[in-house]
Amino acid sequence: MRALLVAAALFAVAAPVSAQSPTSSAVLVNASSAPAGRLIVDGATWRCDGTACTATGGASQPVARACRRVVARIGPVSAFSYKGVALTAEQLAACNA
């Protein structure tokens, strides 16, 4: 019984370490609008290398809203996903509008 409790405790501690959160990413239309260093938008920390941007963290919100908030800060995007959910071409057009 004691061994079972120890094993359960070790699993509970190790599980969060191995779990990975879904990533967020954006491809900028114009590399010159990429921020230098990091940019925090709604709790997500964005970093760009050329036109490719990735983020960690962030508030829980619909992907379309997250896209609009990022576009307002760094300009139009040609692709966008937030916490593993990608926008369609039609949704991207609305985001960039």
C-alpha positions, 0 to 999 in steps of 0.5 A: 500500500505504501509503495502504491502511494509513493508511486502515485505521488511521483506520477503526480509530480512528474506529469506536469513536467512532461505535459506540453501546452499547445503552441501559438504561432503567426507568420507575418506578412511583413518582416519589418513589423516584427518586434525586436525582442519579446512582445507580450499580448494578453499574457502570451509572450511572442518572439519573432525571427523574421516573419515567423513568430511563436508564443508561450502562455496567454489568456484563455480566449477565442483564436479569432480574438487572439489574432485580432489582438496580435495583428493590432500590435504587429501587423497583418499575418498570413497564418495564425494559430493560438494554443493549437487552434489554427485559423482558416483563410476566411478567418485570417482575412477577417483578422487582418481587416 
